[in-house]
């Protein structure tokens, strides 16, 4: 029962997830539609694993070259989804290069495995290559080194992609703070967890595969268990990806005016002063969905000039700039209504959560919000 679960579920579950994703996906949701195709890829990989671990080499041999190529697409595939999620307009041609190693090993293996070897030689290779054999057949020897190179490249991927994924998510969080007044729901913290756990489970699987589970446990089917942890991580990606809201794409109108081109700095009506006036008189910060391009549209400029002004003149990002106004309003509200709950305060002042309200209060006033409310209650 456990063995069947370890072999069949990695292939069946992503197929089910792909159906759910496809049913719930909007046509314009590129990341989610991509994730559907990625789940199909995972289904194929683990279905091929099933035939291999069941020692059904006759069937598996027809998938072998494509299988080892698609295994090299697991990490690039997950990374590509993350890139599309943080930037739906990211050019697909730039993502294709991550799959070039898969194409290379597909050709390097397939051009020998199928036209050169007969069925008996294919089965001999599949049963013996992990025992470091000294093949007499030149084609088998070349294929052996192709496979060793493939495993080595897989190990490099397991080390490389977690790093660039971490950098991508870090840059994404920084970018969010310059776009949204409440960036929390778009920060993708769950992907940071996924990245770390996938790296750990993949390293364990590659290690056991490299040292050979037959020598360790007497049966190569024991490799199915660490691979199951990899599969679970990929299920997690599919499930969370189905629940993930698409991140809004920044809106810019290049025809909008550059305030400096009209000499606004000289007549005192600078973008900085207009920005302050707009926030003090119109209170846009009360809108929890406020985005930087909303402010740009109101001031007749674009988000680049707004962002530069906030960064340079106030030494803040957009989110922290907006929160300085929100927190002043929140303090006034608490001072006048100390019995008001923090969730009501957060809602009425545009904060996305009580957590953000409390954190911002502590940063600006150097006191915990809970302690401040206690002091008011004791007055």
N, C-alpha and C positions, 0 to 999 in steps of 0.2 A: 504493500500500500504506500509506504513512504517512498519507495523507489519510483513507483508510478507517478506519484505526486511531483517528485523532483524532476522527472523527465517530461511529463506531459504539460504540467501547469505553465512552465515558461513559454510554451508555444501557444497555448489556448488563451491565457489571460490577456496578452497584448492584442490578440485578435478581437476579443470582446471589447477591450478598451477602444480599439480603432473604430468599431461600430458605433459606440457611444459618442466618440469624438465626431465622427462623420455626421451623425444624426443631429448633434447639437451645434455644429459649426456653421457660421455665417460665411457666405461666399467671399466676403472681403477680409475675413480673418485669416490672413496668410500663415501666421505661426501655428494656429490650430490645425489648418489643413495640412501643413507640412508634418505636424505631429502624427496625423493619420498615416501618412506614408511611412513615417519612421516606425510606427507600431507594426506595420506590415513587414518591414525589414527585420524587426526583432522576432516576429513570428517565424519567418523563414530560417533565421539563424538557429533558433532553438529547436525547430522541427528537424533540421539537418543534424543537430546534436543528438536528437532522439535516435535517429537511425544509426549514428556512429556509436553511441554508448550501448545500443542493443546489439552491436557487432553485426549489423545488417550491412556489410560492406558493399554488396552488390548494388543495393539501392543508393547508399550514401555516395558511392563513387561517381554517380551522375551529378551530384551536387558539390563535390569536393572543392574544385577550384573556385566556384562562385561562393562557397561557404567561407573559405579562408579569406576571400576578398571582402565579403560583407562583415565579417568579424572586425576587420580593420575600419569599418564604417561606423561602429558603435559609438566611439568617442567623438569623431568628427560630426556624426549625426546629432548627438545630444548638444554639442557646442553650437551647431548651426541653428538648432531650434532656439537656443538662448539668444543668439545674435539677432534672429528675426523677432524674438519677443521684445527685446529692448529697443530694436529699431526695425519696424516692419518694412521700411524703405531700403534696408541694406541690400546692395546689389547681389543677386544670386550668383553672378559670375565670380565674385570674390569668394563665395563659399565653395564653389566647385573644386578649387585647388586643394581643399582639405581632403577630397576624395581621390586625388590622383594616386596616392600609394595603393589604394584598393584596386584601382584600374591596372596599375603596374603588376601587382601580384596575381590578379586575375589572368592577365595575358601570359606572364612568366610561367605560371603553373599550368594554365589551360592549354598552351601551345605544345606542352610536352605530355601532360597527363592523358589527353584524349587522342590526338592523332598518332602519337608515337608508341604508347603502351597498349597492350591488349588487356583484357579483363583480368587475367590471372596476375599480370604484373601490377595492375592497379591495386588489387587486393593484397598482394605481397607488400607493396609500399605502405598501404594504410595500416597493416598489422605490424610492420617491423620498423618504421622510420623513427619511432620514439625510443628505440633501444640502441641508437647510434650504430646502425649496421654498416658494414663495409660492402656496399652493393657492387657486384661485378659489372652489372649493366650500367653503361655510361649515362643513359637517360635517367635511370633511377638515382644515380649519384648526384646529377645536376638538380633533380627535383628535390632531393634531400636538402641540399644547400639553399634552395629557394625557400623551402619550408622553415628551415632554421632562421633565415633572414626575416621571414614573415613574423615569426615569434619574437625575434629581437625588436622588430619595428613596433609590434604590439606593446611590448614592454616600454619602449620610448614614448608611445602615445599615452600610456597610463601615467607616466610622469609629467608629460608636457601639457596635456589638455586641462588637468585640474588647475595648473598655474595660470594659463591664459583665461580660463573661465573665471577664476578668482579676480583677475585684473579687469575683465569685462564687467563683472558685477559691481566691483568697486567704482569704476568709472561711471557706470549706470546710476548708482546712488548719488554720486556727485552731480551728475547731469540733472537728475530729478529735482534736486534742491534749487536748481536755477530755472526750473520750468513750472513747478507746481507749488501752490501754497501749502498743500497737505499731501506730501509725496509718499506717506507711509504705505498706502495700499498698492503702490506700484514698485516697492523696494525689492520684491522677490527674495525675501529672506529664506524662503523654503528652498530656493535653488542653491543657496550656500550650503545648506544641510545636505541636499542631494549630491552636490559636487564632492564634498568630503567623504560621504559614505560610499559613493560609487568608486572613488579612487581607492579606498581601503579594500572593498570587496574585490575589485579588479586586480589589485596587487596580490591579494591572497590567492586568487584563482590562477593568475599567471605563474606565481611561484610554485604552486602545487603541480600545475601542468608541466613546468620546466623540469622539476626534479623527478617527475614521472610517478603518478599515483599507483601504477602497477608495482613499483619497487617499494613504495611507502605502505600500501594497504593490500597489495595482492590483486587489485582489480581497478582498471581505469575508470569504471563507472562511479567510483567515489568522487571523481571530479565534478559530477553532476551537482553535488551539494554546495560547494562554494560558488558554482555557476548559478545556482538557484538564488543566492544572495544578490548577485549581479542582476538577475532577472527581476527580483523584488524591487530593486532600486529603479529599474526601468519602468516597472508598473507604477511606481510612485510618481515618476515623471509624467506618465500618461494621465494618471488620475488627477494630479494637481494641475497639469496643463489644461485639462478639461474645465476646471473650476477657475482658471486664471482669466481675469478680465484683460482685454486687449488694451495696451498702453496707448493713450492718445498721441497722435503724431503732431508735433509742433506746427502751428499755422503761421505762415509769414506772407505778407503782401509786399513784394519788392517795389511796388509803386508808391508805398508810403514814404512820407517825407523824412529825410535826415534833418533833425532839428538844427544841427550845427550849420547846415548849408544855408539857413535863413538868418544866420547871425543872432540866434536867440540867446547865445551866451553873452553877447555884447549889450543887449537891451534889458538884461536882468530876468528875462522870461526863459531861463534855462530849463532844460529837461529835468534837472534836479528839483528846481523850485516847483515846476508844474506837477511833478510826481508827488511831492510833499503836499501840495495844495489838493490834489486829487484824493489822496488818502485821508487827509484831515477833514475835507468837506463832503466827500461822497461815500466814505466808509466802505470801500469795496472789499476790505479784509473780512467783513462779516459773512461773505460768501465762502463756504467751505470748499467749493469747487473752483475757486479763483485760480486762473493760470496766467502766466506771464504774457501770453499773446492777447489775453483779454485786456490787460492793462495797456499794452502797446496799441491796440485798436482804439481804445478810448482817448489816448494821447496823440494819435495820428502819427505813430512811428512804428518801428518793428522791434521784435524781442531782442535783437542783438544790441541795439542802443539802450534799451531798458536794462538789460543784464549788465552791460558795461558800466552804466551809470551807478547801479546799485553796488556792483563789485568795487568800483574805484572810489566813489564818493562816500559810501557808507561802510565799506569794508565788510560786506555781508553778501550772502546769496539771496535769491528771491524769497525762498521760504522763511529764512530767519528775519528778513526785512519785514515781511507781512506779519510775522508772529510778534514783532516788537509792538505793533499797533494792537494786535489782538490781546496781548498780555496786559497792556495798559487798560483796555476796556474791561478785561476780566477782573483786574484788581478793583477797578471802580465798582463793578457789579458785586463783587464779594464784600467790599467795604459797606455798600449800601444795603445789601441783602445777605448777611452772613449765614442765614439759615438755608440759602440756596444750595442745592446739591452740586457737586463738581461736574456731573454729567450735564446738568442744565446750564452751568456756566460755560462749559466747552461748546455746547450746542449753540448758545446765544452769541458767542463771540467768534464763531467760525473755525474753531479748532476741530481737527479730525478725530481726536480722542482725548480722554481724560489724561492718558499717559503723556501725550504731547503737551497738553496744558501744564501738567505738573512739572515736566522736565524744563519747559521754557521759563516757567515762573522761578524755578530754582536757579537757572542760569542767569537770569536778569537781576533778580532781587536777592540772590545769595541766601535764600532761606527756603526750606521745604514748604510747599503749599499747605500740607496738613498741619504743620506747626504754626503757620501764619493764621489759619482759621481757628486754631485753638486759642491763640493769643487774642483774637477778636472776641471769641466767646467769653474770655475771662475779663474783658474790659468792662 
